[in-house]
């Protein structure tokens, strides 16, 4: 499947975040990986919210989905769920309370 030019920065940003996490983990082997991932998530959310600030036009159609803090939070949750479900790591062989045939 060929990716369009609009996907390149998206994919590059995702790769860079994973590379950064791996570099930090390698540089600080005693650090809990959850702490590293929590920090990356915190930074990503901060940046995402920064980029989703609505413009000054209250009738702007592009800004409508993020026109207030609750709508931004709903959109963020939707995106997080979508990205999580798309991840190869969403399901684990060690998940508890999962039906097995």
VOPAGU-2260 file (C-alpha; in pm, 1 decimal, decimal comma):
REM VOPAGU-2260
SITE   aa  ch    i         X         Y         Z
SITE  UNK   A    0       0,0       0,0       0,0
SITE  UNK   A    1     146,4     331,5    -105,3
SITE  UNK   A    2     125,5     613,2     146,4
SITE  UNK   A    3      39,5     967,8      50,3
SITE  UNK   A    4     264,5    1259,7     132,3
SITE  UNK   A    5      27,9    1362,4     412,6
SITE  UNK   A    6     108,0    1038,7     601,4
SITE  UNK   A    7     484,0    1090,6     602,0
SITE  UNK   A    8     505,9    1344,5     889,7
SITE  UNK   A    9     251,6    1139,4    1088,4
SITE  UNK   A   10     452,1     819,6    1050,5
SITE  UNK   A   11     783,7     996,4    1102,9
SITE  UNK   A   12     660,3    1152,7    1428,1
SITE  UNK   A   13     546,1     811,9    1554,8
SITE  UNK   A   14     881,7     652,5    1466,8
SITE  UNK   A   15    1071,9     938,3    1631,0
SITE  UNK   A   16     875,5     897,9    1955,3
SITE  UNK   A   17     952,4     525,1    1967,3
SITE  UNK   A   18    1318,4     596,0    1889,7
SITE  UNK   A   19    1328,0     858,9    2165,6
SITE  UNK   A   20    1173,8     616,5    2416,2
SITE  UNK   A   21    1425,9     348,3    2325,8
SITE  UNK   A   22    1714,8     595,5    2353,7
SITE  UNK   A   23    1600,4     719,2    2695,1
SITE  UNK   A   24    1555,5     360,1    2814,1
SITE  UNK   A   25    1904,9     269,5    2694,0
SITE  UNK   A   26    2059,0     578,4    2858,0
SITE  UNK   A   27    1874,3     514,4    3186,7
SITE  UNK   A   28    1852,7     135,8    3224,2
SITE  UNK   A   29    1733,6     160,4    3586,5
SITE  UNK   A   30    1435,2     376,0    3494,3
SITE  UNK   A   31    1092,3     212,9    3486,4
SITE  UNK   A   32     972,3     190,6    3125,4
SITE  UNK   A   33     627,0     297,9    3239,6
SITE  UNK   A   34     774,5     626,2    3367,0
SITE  UNK   A   35     934,6     687,9    3028,7
SITE  UNK   A   36     616,2     609,1    2841,5
SITE  UNK   A   37     409,0     822,8    3078,7
SITE  UNK   A   38     640,8    1117,1    3013,2
SITE  UNK   A   39     619,9    1068,6    2638,1
SITE  UNK   A   40     242,0    1047,5    2655,6
SITE  UNK   A   41     226,6    1360,7    2870,6
SITE  UNK   A   42     436,0    1551,0    2617,9
SITE  UNK   A   43     236,6    1419,2    2323,7
SITE  UNK   A   44     -93,3    1519,5    2486,1
SITE  UNK   A   45      43,6    1863,2    2571,2
SITE  UNK   A   46     155,1    1917,1    2210,7
SITE  UNK   A   47    -170,1    1776,0    2068,3
SITE  UNK   A   48    -377,4    2013,6    2282,7
SITE  UNK   A   49    -152,1    2303,3    2182,1
SITE  UNK   A   50    -210,8    2229,2    1813,9
SITE  UNK   A   51    -589,0    2191,9    1858,5
SITE  UNK   A   52    -656,9    2539,7    1992,9
SITE  UNK   A   53    -949,4    2686,9    1797,8
SITE  UNK   A   54    -896,1    3000,5    1594,2
SITE  UNK   A   55   -1064,5    3330,8    1679,8
SITE  UNK   A   56   -1356,9    3272,3    1440,7
SITE  UNK   A   57   -1640,5    3114,2    1645,6
SITE  UNK   A   58   -1806,8    2997,6    1322,5
SITE  UNK   A   59   -1495,7    2825,7    1181,9
SITE  UNK   A   60   -1601,2    2486,3    1045,7
SITE  UNK   A   61   -1247,2    2344,6    1069,8
SITE  UNK   A   62   -1231,0    2426,1    1441,2
SITE  UNK   A   63   -1581,9    2303,9    1526,7
SITE  UNK   A   64   -1469,5    1953,7    1644,5
SITE  UNK   A   65   -1227,9    2115,8    1893,2
SITE  UNK   A   66   -1412,3    2440,0    1970,0
SITE  UNK   A   67   -1414,0    2386,4    2346,5
SITE  UNK   A   68   -1217,4    2187,9    2602,8
SITE  UNK   A   69   -1474,2    1908,6    2635,4
SITE  UNK   A   70   -1486,6    1854,9    2258,8
SITE  UNK   A   71   -1104,6    1849,9    2247,0
SITE  UNK   A   72   -1100,9    1588,3    2522,0
SITE  UNK   A   73   -1360,1    1375,7    2339,3
SITE  UNK   A   74   -1157,1    1394,0    2017,9
SITE  UNK   A   75    -837,1    1309,1    2204,9
SITE  UNK   A   76   -1001,8    1006,3    2368,3
SITE  UNK   A   77   -1136,6     889,2    2032,5
SITE  UNK   A   78    -794,6     915,8    1872,0
SITE  UNK   A   79    -620,3     742,3    2164,4
SITE  UNK   A   80    -865,4     453,1    2145,3
SITE  UNK   A   81    -825,1     424,6    1766,9
SITE  UNK   A   82    -444,0     430,4    1785,6
SITE  UNK   A   83    -440,2     182,7    2074,0
SITE  UNK   A   84    -664,6     -64,5    1892,5
SITE  UNK   A   85    -447,2     -35,0    1580,4
SITE  UNK   A   86    -131,1    -114,6    1777,5
SITE  UNK   A   87      34,1    -455,4    1754,8
SITE  UNK   A   88      70,2    -434,0    2132,6
SITE  UNK   A   89    -298,7    -374,8    2213,4
SITE  UNK   A   90    -359,9    -738,5    2298,4
SITE  UNK   A   91    -121,0    -949,7    2498,0
SITE  UNK   A   92     -94,2   -1323,4    2550,4
SITE  UNK   A   93     -86,3   -1236,3    2921,2
SITE  UNK   A   94    -413,6   -1039,6    2931,7
SITE  UNK   A   95    -634,0   -1155,8    3217,3
SITE  UNK   A   96   -1003,2   -1238,1    3205,2
SITE  UNK   A   97   -1001,3   -1304,4    2833,2
SITE  UNK   A   98   -1187,5   -1596,3    2683,4
SITE  UNK   A   99    -973,7   -1870,0    2533,9
SITE  UNK   A  100   -1097,9   -2145,8    2307,4
